[in-house]
Amino acid sequence: MIRDYFRVLVVDLGSGKVIGLGALLFDKYGHVDRPWDDPDQPLIFSIGPLTGLFPLMSKTVCSFKSPYHDQFAESHAGGRSALAIRFADFDALVIKGRAPRLSCLSLGMRHLEVKDVQFLAGKDVF
């Protein structure tokens, strides 16, 4: 789990540009010429290099093309998702495509599974 490398940040001192892992992956997998709801637009969950090593270092950054303004956007969240990604030994998770049925992604230390959750269709949070 502790590696001698992290691909988290790219800094170009000549141009002054700084690119985080989520933006870098969106640059590679995203499509600026397609709308936000195109099935090939990625949903990227990335974590920082200190996730799981120090308390309170457990943020997940979700990078995507926003339905609000159809441009690149990020959302930051706490909770257990960052630790799940770290303990599965990943730095990022890129999700593309559209499932034929309502599905969820289950990620753990020893498994990655797409589960059918069609039984949740039409339910609310209560």
Secondary structure, 3 states (H helix, E strand, C coil): CCCCCCCCEEEECCCCEEEEHHHHHHHHHCCCCCCCCCCCCCEEEEECCCCCCCCCCCCEEEEEECCCCCCEEEEEECCCHHHHHHHCCCCEEEECCCCCCCEEEEECCCCEEEEECHHHCCCCCC
